[in-house]
Protein backbone atom coordinates (compact mmCIF):
# COMPACT_ATOMS: atom_id res chain seq x y z
CA UNK A 1 0.00 0.00 0.00
CA UNK A 2 1.40 3.39 -1.04
CA UNK A 3 1.48 5.97 1.74
CA UNK A 4 -0.45 9.17 1.18
CA UNK A 5 1.75 12.26 0.60
CA UNK A 6 0.34 13.93 3.72
CA UNK A 7 1.44 10.93 5.79
CA UNK A 8 4.88 10.98 4.16
CA UNK A 9 5.34 14.64 5.13
CA UNK A 10 4.17 13.96 8.69
CA UNK A 11 6.66 11.09 9.04
CA UNK A 12 9.50 13.20 7.66
CA UNK A 13 8.70 16.01 10.08
CA UNK A 14 8.59 13.62 13.03
CA UNK A 15 11.99 12.18 12.11
CA UNK A 16 13.51 15.65 11.76
CA UNK A 17 12.07 16.74 15.10
CA UNK A 18 13.55 13.66 16.81
CA UNK A 19 16.92 14.45 15.27
CA UNK A 20 16.72 18.04 16.52
CA UNK A 21 16.62 19.38 12.96
CA UNK A 22 13.11 20.82 12.90
CA UNK A 23 11.25 22.94 15.40
CA UNK A 24 7.97 24.81 15.11
CA UNK A 25 9.53 27.54 17.26
CA UNK A 26 12.71 27.90 15.23
CA UNK A 27 14.05 26.35 12.05
CA UNK A 28 10.81 25.98 10.10
CA UNK A 29 10.56 25.25 6.40
CA UNK A 30 8.02 23.55 4.16
CA UNK A 31 8.18 19.78 3.86
CA UNK A 32 7.59 18.07 0.53
CA UNK A 33 6.51 14.46 -0.04
CA UNK A 34 9.12 14.06 -2.76
CA UNK A 35 12.70 15.11 -3.60
CA UNK A 36 13.69 17.57 -6.30
CA UNK A 37 14.20 15.60 -9.48
CA UNK A 38 17.18 16.06 -11.76
CA UNK A 39 17.60 14.78 -15.30
CA UNK A 40 20.44 12.34 -16.14
CA UNK A 41 22.25 15.21 -17.88
CA UNK A 42 21.94 17.42 -14.82
CA UNK A 43 23.23 14.66 -12.54
CA UNK A 44 26.21 14.18 -14.84
CA UNK A 45 26.84 17.92 -14.65
CA UNK A 46 26.92 17.88 -10.85
CA UNK A 47 29.29 14.93 -10.70
CA UNK A 48 31.64 16.72 -13.11
CA UNK A 49 31.39 20.10 -11.34
CA UNK A 50 33.25 19.01 -8.20
CA UNK A 51 36.59 18.31 -9.93
CA UNK A 52 36.33 21.63 -11.80
CA UNK A 53 35.85 23.54 -8.54
CA UNK A 54 38.70 21.68 -6.85
CA UNK A 55 40.94 22.80 -9.72
CA UNK A 56 39.70 26.35 -9.24
CA UNK A 57 40.70 26.31 -5.56
CA UNK A 58 44.06 24.77 -6.39
CA UNK A 59 44.87 27.39 -9.01
CA UNK A 60 43.59 30.25 -6.83
CA UNK A 61 45.84 29.03 -4.03
CA UNK A 62 48.85 28.87 -6.37
CA UNK A 63 48.12 32.28 -7.90
CA UNK A 64 47.91 33.79 -4.42
CA UNK A 65 51.13 32.25 -3.12
CA UNK A 66 53.05 33.18 -6.28
CA UNK A 67 51.65 36.70 -6.03
CA UNK A 68 52.60 36.98 -2.35
CA UNK A 69 56.17 35.94 -3.20
CA UNK A 70 56.37 38.54 -5.98
CA UNK A 71 56.48 35.94 -8.77
CA UNK A 72 53.03 36.78 -10.18
CA UNK A 73 50.71 39.80 -10.38
CA UNK A 74 51.25 41.37 -6.91
CA UNK A 75 47.80 42.95 -6.83
CA UNK A 76 46.19 39.49 -6.52
CA UNK A 77 47.62 39.00 -3.03
CA UNK A 78 46.91 42.65 -2.20
CA UNK A 79 43.22 42.15 -2.93
CA UNK A 80 42.96 38.79 -1.17
CA UNK A 81 44.84 40.03 1.92
CA UNK A 82 42.83 43.25 2.26
CA UNK A 83 41.40 43.68 5.74
CA UNK A 84 43.02 40.52 7.17
CA UNK A 85 45.21 40.40 10.30
CA UNK A 86 48.85 40.05 9.37
CA UNK A 87 49.46 37.17 11.77
CA UNK A 88 46.65 35.13 10.19
CA UNK A 89 48.02 35.83 6.72
CA UNK A 90 51.48 34.65 7.75
CA UNK A 91 50.04 31.57 9.44
CA UNK A 92 48.20 30.56 6.29
CA UNK A 93 51.35 30.94 4.22
CA UNK A 94 53.33 28.45 6.33
CA UNK A 95 55.20 25.83 4.32
CA UNK A 96 53.36 23.07 6.21
CA UNK A 97 50.02 24.32 4.87
CA UNK A 98 51.12 25.53 1.44
CA UNK A 99 49.17 22.96 -0.61
CA UNK A 100 46.24 22.53 1.80
CA UNK A 101 42.79 23.08 0.28
CA UNK A 102 39.27 22.94 1.75
CA UNK A 103 38.00 19.45 2.58
CA UNK A 104 34.41 20.30 1.64
CA UNK A 105 33.38 22.41 -1.34
CA UNK A 106 29.84 23.73 -1.64
CA UNK A 107 28.81 26.00 -4.50
CA UNK A 108 25.53 27.88 -4.68
CA UNK A 109 24.05 26.84 -8.03
CA UNK A 110 21.09 28.69 -9.50
CA UNK A 111 19.00 26.85 -12.11
CA UNK A 112 18.20 29.34 -14.88
CA UNK A 113 16.36 29.06 -18.18
CA UNK A 114 19.73 28.84 -19.95
CA UNK A 115 21.40 26.36 -17.62
CA UNK A 116 23.20 26.77 -14.31
CA UNK A 117 25.05 29.66 -12.67
CA UNK A 118 27.50 29.23 -9.77
CA UNK A 119 27.02 32.43 -7.77
CA UNK A 120 29.20 31.60 -4.74
CA UNK A 121 31.65 29.09 -3.31
CA UNK A 122 31.67 28.16 0.36
CA UNK A 123 34.53 26.24 1.95
CA UNK A 124 33.01 26.40 5.47
CA UNK A 125 29.49 25.31 4.55
CA UNK A 126 26.61 24.54 6.80
CA UNK A 127 23.84 22.19 5.79
CA UNK A 128 25.68 18.96 5.05
CA UNK A 129 24.49 17.26 8.25
CA UNK A 130 20.96 18.43 7.52
CA UNK A 131 21.21 17.22 3.92
CA UNK A 132 22.48 13.83 5.13
CA UNK A 133 19.37 13.52 7.29
CA UNK A 134 17.02 14.43 4.44
CA UNK A 135 18.72 11.95 2.12
CA UNK A 136 17.99 9.15 4.60
CA UNK A 137 14.31 10.13 4.89
CA UNK A 138 13.37 10.28 1.21
CA UNK A 139 13.59 6.59 0.39
CA UNK A 140 11.39 5.21 -2.36
CA UNK A 141 11.88 2.55 -5.08
CA UNK A 142 10.67 4.99 -7.74
CA UNK A 143 13.69 7.26 -7.37
CA UNK A 144 17.38 7.23 -6.48
CA UNK A 145 18.83 9.92 -4.23
CA UNK A 146 21.72 11.74 -5.89
CA UNK A 147 25.17 11.46 -4.32
CA UNK A 148 27.41 8.85 -2.74
CA UNK A 149 26.32 9.66 0.81
CA UNK A 150 27.56 12.42 3.09
CA UNK A 151 28.61 10.67 6.34
CA UNK A 152 30.96 8.16 4.66
CA UNK A 153 32.53 10.76 2.38
CA UNK A 154 33.00 13.17 5.28
CA UNK A 155 35.02 10.55 7.12
CA UNK A 156 36.98 9.60 3.99
CA UNK A 157 37.85 13.28 3.62
CA UNK A 158 39.11 13.33 7.22
CA UNK A 159 41.21 10.21 6.59
CA UNK A 160 42.73 11.83 3.52
CA UNK A 161 43.55 15.04 5.42
CA UNK A 162 45.11 13.19 8.36
CA UNK A 163 46.85 10.55 6.20
CA UNK A 164 45.80 8.02 8.82
CA UNK A 165 43.20 5.28 8.95
CA UNK A 166 40.47 5.68 11.57
CA UNK A 167 41.40 9.21 12.69
CA UNK A 168 39.67 10.94 15.59
CA UNK A 169 37.85 14.00 14.30
CA UNK A 170 36.59 16.99 16.28
CA UNK A 171 33.89 19.06 14.56
CA UNK A 172 34.41 22.35 16.38
CA UNK A 173 31.29 24.56 16.34
CA UNK A 174 31.60 28.15 17.55
CA UNK A 175 28.90 30.30 19.13
CA UNK A 176 28.66 32.28 15.88
CA UNK A 177 27.86 29.03 14.05
CA UNK A 178 25.58 27.73 16.78
CA UNK A 179 22.54 27.52 14.52
CA UNK A 180 24.21 24.54 12.85
CA UNK A 181 25.10 22.69 16.05
CA UNK A 182 22.18 20.26 15.93
CA UNK A 183 22.95 19.09 12.40
CA UNK A 184 26.62 18.58 13.29
CA UNK A 185 25.56 16.60 16.35
CA UNK A 186 23.28 14.50 14.14
CA UNK A 187 26.21 13.75 11.81
CA UNK A 188 28.36 12.87 14.82
CA UNK A 189 25.88 10.21 15.90
CA UNK A 190 26.37 8.43 12.58
CA UNK A 191 30.17 8.18 12.75
CA UNK A 192 32.44 6.63 15.32
CA UNK A 193 35.54 8.63 16.11
CA UNK A 194 33.79 11.94 15.39
CA UNK A 195 33.20 14.32 18.29
CA UNK A 196 31.15 17.51 18.04
CA UNK A 197 32.46 20.06 20.52
CA UNK A 198 32.56 23.72 21.43
CA UNK A 199 36.02 25.32 21.03
CA UNK A 200 36.44 25.54 24.81
CA UNK A 201 36.04 21.74 25.05
CA UNK A 202 39.30 21.17 23.19
CA UNK A 203 42.13 20.61 25.65
CA UNK A 204 45.74 21.34 24.78
CA UNK A 205 48.68 19.20 25.87
CA UNK A 206 52.19 19.13 24.41
CA UNK A 207 51.24 15.99 22.47
CA UNK A 208 48.29 17.70 20.80
CA UNK A 209 44.59 18.47 21.23
CA UNK A 210 42.27 16.27 23.27
CA UNK A 211 38.59 15.93 24.09
CA UNK A 212 37.12 14.14 27.06
CA UNK A 213 34.68 11.43 25.99
CA UNK A 214 32.96 9.17 28.51
CA UNK A 215 35.57 10.07 31.08
CA UNK A 216 38.55 9.30 28.82
CA UNK A 217 41.03 11.60 27.08
CA UNK A 218 40.85 11.19 23.30
CA UNK A 219 43.56 12.69 21.13
CA UNK A 220 42.25 14.51 18.05
CA UNK A 221 43.85 13.92 14.66
CA UNK A 222 41.65 16.25 12.59
CA UNK A 223 40.11 19.55 13.67
CA UNK A 224 37.18 20.26 11.39
CA UNK A 225 36.87 24.03 11.66
CA UNK A 226 33.18 24.89 11.64
CA UNK A 227 33.74 28.56 12.35
CA UNK A 228 34.68 31.54 10.22
CA UNK A 229 38.12 33.12 10.32
CA UNK A 230 36.71 36.60 10.92
CA UNK A 231 35.42 35.22 14.25
CA UNK A 232 38.79 33.86 15.34
CA UNK A 233 39.29 36.46 18.07
CA UNK A 234 36.10 35.22 19.73
CA UNK A 235 37.06 31.53 19.65
CA UNK A 236 38.13 30.25 23.08
CA UNK A 237 41.65 28.75 23.09
CA UNK A 238 42.15 29.67 19.43
CA UNK A 239 45.85 30.45 20.04
CA UNK A 240 46.37 26.92 21.37
CA UNK A 241 44.51 25.41 18.40
CA UNK A 242 46.73 27.38 16.00
CA UNK A 243 49.86 26.36 17.91
CA UNK A 244 48.88 22.68 17.68
CA UNK A 245 48.36 23.04 13.92
CA UNK A 246 51.65 24.89 13.50
CA UNK A 247 53.56 22.16 15.34
CA UNK A 248 51.90 19.38 13.36
CA UNK A 249 50.08 17.96 16.39
CA UNK A 250 46.73 18.18 14.58
CA UNK A 251 45.55 18.81 11.02
CA UNK A 252 42.89 21.47 10.49
CA UNK A 253 40.40 21.60 7.66
CA UNK A 254 39.34 23.91 6.14
CA UNK A 255 42.89 25.29 6.42
CA UNK A 256 43.45 28.66 8.06
CA UNK A 257 43.75 30.39 4.68
CA UNK A 258 41.57 33.49 4.46
CA UNK A 259 42.29 33.96 0.74
CA UNK A 260 40.37 30.77 -0.02
CA UNK A 261 37.23 32.18 1.62
CA UNK A 262 36.88 35.36 -0.45
CA UNK A 263 34.01 36.02 -2.83
CA UNK A 264 36.24 38.37 -4.77
CA UNK A 265 38.01 35.31 -6.17
CA UNK A 266 35.24 35.30 -8.80
CA UNK A 267 36.21 38.87 -9.72
CA UNK A 268 39.78 37.67 -10.24
CA UNK A 269 38.46 34.92 -12.49
CA UNK A 270 36.47 37.53 -14.45
CA UNK A 271 39.44 39.90 -14.85
CA UNK A 272 40.52 40.07 -18.51
CA UNK A 273 44.19 40.56 -17.57
CA UNK A 274 44.18 37.09 -15.99
CA UNK A 275 42.19 35.24 -18.67
CA UNK A 276 45.14 33.51 -20.32
CA UNK A 277 46.66 32.66 -16.92
CA UNK A 278 43.45 30.99 -15.75
CA UNK A 279 43.03 29.12 -19.04
CA UNK A 280 46.58 27.79 -18.99
CA UNK A 281 46.45 26.79 -15.31
CA UNK A 282 42.96 25.24 -15.32
CA UNK A 283 43.15 23.58 -18.72
CA UNK A 284 40.73 24.29 -21.58
CA UNK A 285 37.94 22.01 -20.34
CA UNK A 286 37.69 23.38 -16.80
CA UNK A 287 38.25 26.96 -17.96
CA UNK A 288 35.42 26.70 -20.51
CA UNK A 289 33.09 25.10 -17.97
CA UNK A 290 33.70 27.75 -15.30
CA UNK A 291 33.53 30.62 -17.81
CA UNK A 292 29.95 29.58 -18.58
CA UNK A 293 29.07 29.15 -14.90
CA UNK A 294 30.67 32.01 -12.96
CA UNK A 295 28.82 35.35 -13.25
CA UNK A 296 30.70 38.51 -14.13
CA UNK A 297 31.97 39.91 -10.85
CA UNK A 298 33.78 43.13 -9.94
CA UNK A 299 35.59 44.34 -6.81
CA UNK A 300 34.24 47.62 -5.45
CA UNK A 301 37.63 49.32 -5.50
CA UNK A 302 37.25 52.99 -4.64
CA UNK A 303 40.63 54.08 -5.97
CA UNK A 304 40.37 56.53 -8.88
CA UNK A 305 41.13 55.38 -12.42
CA UNK A 306 43.34 57.28 -14.87
CA UNK A 307 41.44 59.28 -17.53
CA UNK A 308 41.79 56.48 -20.09
CA UNK A 309 40.83 53.70 -17.65
CA UNK A 310 37.55 51.78 -17.49
CA UNK A 311 36.16 49.08 -15.21
CA UNK A 312 36.65 46.02 -17.44
CA UNK A 313 33.50 44.39 -18.70
CA UNK A 314 31.11 46.70 -16.84
CA UNK A 315 28.82 48.64 -19.15
CA UNK A 316 25.55 50.54 -18.94
CA UNK A 317 23.54 50.97 -22.16
CA UNK A 318 26.59 49.82 -24.09
CA UNK A 319 28.86 52.45 -22.56
CA UNK A 320 31.91 51.41 -20.51
CA UNK A 321 32.02 52.55 -16.88
CA UNK A 322 35.04 54.35 -15.47
CA UNK A 323 33.48 55.74 -12.29
CA UNK A 324 31.29 53.83 -9.83
CA UNK A 325 29.07 56.90 -9.40
CA UNK A 326 27.74 56.19 -12.89
CA UNK A 327 25.86 53.26 -11.30
CA UNK A 328 23.94 55.48 -8.88
CA UNK A 329 21.13 56.60 -11.25
CA UNK A 330 20.47 53.16 -12.73
CA UNK A 331 16.85 52.21 -13.24
CA UNK A 332 15.41 49.15 -11.50
CA UNK A 333 15.82 47.10 -14.69
CA UNK A 334 19.41 48.30 -15.19
CA UNK A 335 20.50 47.38 -11.68
CA UNK A 336 19.91 43.63 -11.98
CA UNK A 337 23.07 43.14 -9.95
CA UNK A 338 24.02 42.02 -6.46
CA UNK A 339 26.29 43.73 -3.95
CA UNK A 340 27.73 41.60 -1.14
CA UNK A 341 30.61 41.64 1.33
CA UNK A 342 33.50 39.63 -0.02
CA UNK A 343 34.59 37.85 3.14
CA UNK A 344 36.10 38.15 6.62
CA UNK A 345 32.98 39.80 7.99
CA UNK A 346 29.94 38.69 10.01
CA UNK A 347 27.86 39.90 7.04
CA UNK A 348 29.63 37.73 4.49
CA UNK A 349 28.02 34.36 5.23
CA UNK A 350 24.48 33.13 4.81
CA UNK A 351 22.38 35.77 3.08
CA UNK A 352 23.56 38.53 5.40
CA UNK A 353 24.76 41.70 3.75
CA UNK A 354 23.50 40.67 0.31
CA UNK A 355 21.59 43.40 -1.52
CA UNK A 356 19.84 42.64 -4.80
CA UNK A 357 19.80 45.86 -6.79
CA UNK A 358 16.40 45.52 -8.46
CA UNK A 359 14.78 44.38 -5.20
CA UNK A 360 15.48 47.61 -3.29
CA UNK A 361 14.77 51.30 -3.73
CA UNK A 362 17.20 53.53 -5.59
CA UNK A 363 18.12 55.14 -2.24
CA UNK A 364 19.13 51.81 -0.68
CA UNK A 365 20.97 50.83 -3.84
CA UNK A 366 23.01 54.05 -3.74
CA UNK A 367 23.65 53.71 0.01
CA UNK A 368 24.85 50.13 -0.39
CA UNK A 369 27.13 51.03 -3.28
CA UNK A 370 28.55 53.97 -1.36
CA UNK A 371 29.10 51.91 1.77
CA UNK A 372 30.89 49.17 -0.17
CA UNK A 373 33.24 51.71 -1.72
CA UNK A 374 33.87 53.52 1.56
CA UNK A 375 34.80 50.28 3.33
CA UNK A 376 37.46 49.37 0.77
CA UNK A 377 40.11 48.08 1.40
CA UNK A 378 39.36 47.22 5.04
CA UNK A 379 36.22 45.32 4.08
CA UNK A 380 36.00 44.66 0.34
CA UNK A 381 32.67 44.10 -1.36
CA UNK A 382 31.85 42.76 -4.79
CA UNK A 383 29.34 43.61 -7.47
CA UNK A 384 27.98 40.63 -9.37
CA UNK A 385 25.61 40.12 -12.26
CA UNK A 386 22.27 38.76 -11.05
CA UNK A 387 21.10 35.46 -12.51
CA UNK A 388 17.36 34.94 -12.40
CA UNK A 389 16.26 31.42 -11.54
CA UNK A 390 13.81 29.62 -13.76
CA UNK A 391 10.32 28.89 -12.46
CA UNK A 392 9.70 25.38 -11.20
CA UNK A 393 6.92 23.75 -9.22
CA UNK A 394 7.29 22.43 -5.69
CA UNK A 395 4.77 20.44 -3.70
CA UNK A 396 4.56 20.77 0.06
CA UNK A 397 2.30 20.02 2.98
CA UNK A 398 0.37 23.05 4.26
CA UNK A 399 -0.57 22.65 7.96
CA UNK A 400 -3.22 25.33 7.51
CA UNK A 401 -5.21 23.42 4.91
CA UNK A 402 -4.03 19.93 5.85
CA UNK A 403 -3.38 19.31 2.14
CA UNK A 404 -0.55 19.09 -0.34
CA UNK A 405 -0.20 22.43 -2.11
CA UNK A 406 1.79 23.47 -5.17
CA UNK A 407 4.09 26.50 -5.20
CA UNK A 408 5.59 28.26 -8.19
CA UNK A 409 9.19 28.72 -7.12
CA UNK A 410 12.81 29.26 -7.99
CA UNK A 411 15.49 26.85 -6.85
CA UNK A 412 19.02 26.99 -5.48
CA UNK A 413 20.96 23.74 -5.60
CA UNK A 414 23.82 23.24 -3.14
CA UNK A 415 25.91 20.14 -3.87
CA UNK A 416 28.40 19.00 -1.24
CA UNK A 417 31.74 17.77 -2.56
CA UNK A 418 34.21 15.96 -0.31
CA UNK A 419 37.87 16.16 -1.20
CA UNK A 420 39.98 13.03 -0.87
CA UNK A 421 43.42 13.30 -2.42
CA UNK A 422 42.96 14.72 -5.90
CA UNK A 423 39.27 13.85 -6.17
CA UNK A 424 36.14 15.79 -5.23
CA UNK A 425 33.20 13.43 -4.88
CA UNK A 426 29.55 14.34 -4.68
CA UNK A 427 28.00 13.45 -1.31
CA UNK A 428 24.54 14.86 -1.93
CA UNK A 429 22.61 17.89 -3.17
CA UNK A 430 20.20 20.06 -1.20
CA UNK A 431 17.48 21.86 -3.16
CA UNK A 432 16.05 25.04 -1.64
CA UNK A 433 12.90 26.19 -3.41
CA UNK A 434 11.53 29.66 -2.57
CA UNK A 435 8.41 31.45 -3.81
CA UNK A 436 9.00 32.87 -7.27
CA UNK A 437 8.76 36.49 -6.07
CA UNK A 438 11.76 36.09 -3.72
CA UNK A 439 14.99 37.49 -5.16
CA UNK A 440 17.26 35.86 -2.56
CA UNK A 441 16.93 32.08 -2.41
CA UNK A 442 17.83 30.69 1.00
CA UNK A 443 16.38 28.72 3.87
CA UNK A 444 13.24 30.46 5.14
CA UNK A 445 9.80 29.70 6.50
CA UNK A 446 8.32 29.75 2.97
CA UNK A 447 11.03 27.56 1.45
CA UNK A 448 10.75 23.91 0.51
CA UNK A 449 13.98 22.04 1.33
CA UNK A 450 14.57 18.57 -0.08
CA UNK A 451 17.39 16.36 -1.38
CA UNK A 452 17.87 15.84 -5.11
CA UNK A 453 17.14 12.56 -6.85
CA UNK A 454 16.72 10.88 -10.22
CA UNK A 455 13.55 9.10 -11.21
CA UNK A 456 13.95 5.41 -11.89
CA UNK A 457 12.67 4.65 -15.36
JOKA-V412890 format. One record per pair of residues at least 24 apart in sequence whose C-alpha atoms are under 7 Angstrom apart, sorted by the first residue. I is the first residue (numbers start at 0). J is the second residue. Records with the same first field share a line. If there is no record, write none. Layout:
BEGIN
I->J ; J
END
This chain:
BEGIN
4->32
5->396 ; 402 ; 403
7->32
8->32 ; 396
11->136
18->185
19->181
20->181 ; 182
27->444
28->443 ; 444 ; 445 ; 446 ; 447 ; 448
29->395 ; 396 ; 444 ; 445 ; 446 ; 447 ; 448
30->395 ; 396 ; 447 ; 448
31->394 ; 395 ; 396 ; 447
32->395
33->137
34->137 ; 449 ; 450 ; 451 ; 452
35->430 ; 449 ; 450 ; 451 ; 452
36->451 ; 452 ; 453 ; 454
37->451 ; 452 ; 453
38->453
46->425
49->416 ; 423 ; 424 ; 425
50->422 ; 423
51->285
53->423
54->281
55->281
56->100
57->100
58->280 ; 281
60->259
79->258
80->258
81->376 ; 377
82->376 ; 377 ; 378
91->255 ; 256
99->254
100->253 ; 254
101->252 ; 253 ; 254
102->156 ; 252 ; 253 ; 417 ; 418
103->415 ; 416 ; 417 ; 418
104->415 ; 416 ; 417
105->413 ; 414 ; 415 ; 416
106->413 ; 414
107->411 ; 412 ; 413
108->411 ; 412 ; 413
109->388 ; 410 ; 411 ; 412
110->388 ; 389 ; 410 ; 411
111->387 ; 388 ; 389
112->389
115->292
116->292 ; 293 ; 294
117->292 ; 293
118->293 ; 294
119->262
121->260
122->253 ; 260
123->225 ; 253
125->179
127->415
128->182 ; 183 ; 185 ; 186
129->182
130->429 ; 450
133->449 ; 450
134->450
141->454 ; 455
142->452 ; 453 ; 454 ; 455
143->452 ; 453 ; 454 ; 455
144->451 ; 452 ; 453
145->427 ; 428 ; 451 ; 452 ; 453
146->425 ; 426 ; 427
147->425 ; 426 ; 427
148->426 ; 427
149->426 ; 427
150->186
152->417 ; 426
153->417
155->419
156->417 ; 418 ; 419
157->221
159->419 ; 420
161->220 ; 221 ; 250
166->192 ; 220
167->192 ; 193 ; 218 ; 219 ; 220 ; 221
168->192 ; 193 ; 194 ; 219 ; 220 ; 221 ; 222 ; 223
169->193 ; 194 ; 195 ; 196 ; 219 ; 221 ; 222 ; 223
170->194 ; 195 ; 196 ; 222 ; 223 ; 224 ; 225
171->195 ; 196 ; 197 ; 198 ; 222 ; 223 ; 224 ; 225
172->196 ; 197 ; 198 ; 225 ; 226
173->197 ; 198 ; 225 ; 226 ; 234
176->226
198->234 ; 235 ; 236
199->235 ; 236
203->239
206->248
207->243 ; 248 ; 249
208->243 ; 249
219->249
220->249 ; 250
221->249 ; 250 ; 251
222->249 ; 250 ; 251 ; 252
223->251 ; 252 ; 253
224->251 ; 252 ; 253
228->257 ; 343
229->343 ; 344
260->342
261->341 ; 342
262->341 ; 342
263->298 ; 341 ; 381
265->296
266->296 ; 297 ; 298
269->295 ; 296
294->383 ; 384
295->383 ; 384
296->381 ; 382 ; 383 ; 384
297->381 ; 382 ; 383
298->380 ; 381 ; 382
299->371 ; 372 ; 379 ; 380 ; 381 ; 382
300->372 ; 375
301->372 ; 375
327->365
331->357
332->357
335->384 ; 385
336->382 ; 383 ; 384 ; 385
337->382 ; 383 ; 384 ; 385
338->380 ; 381 ; 382 ; 383
339->380 ; 381 ; 382
340->379 ; 380 ; 381
341->379 ; 380 ; 381
358->438
390->435
395->447
406->434
407->434 ; 435
408->432 ; 433 ; 434 ; 435
409->433 ; 434 ; 435
411->440
END
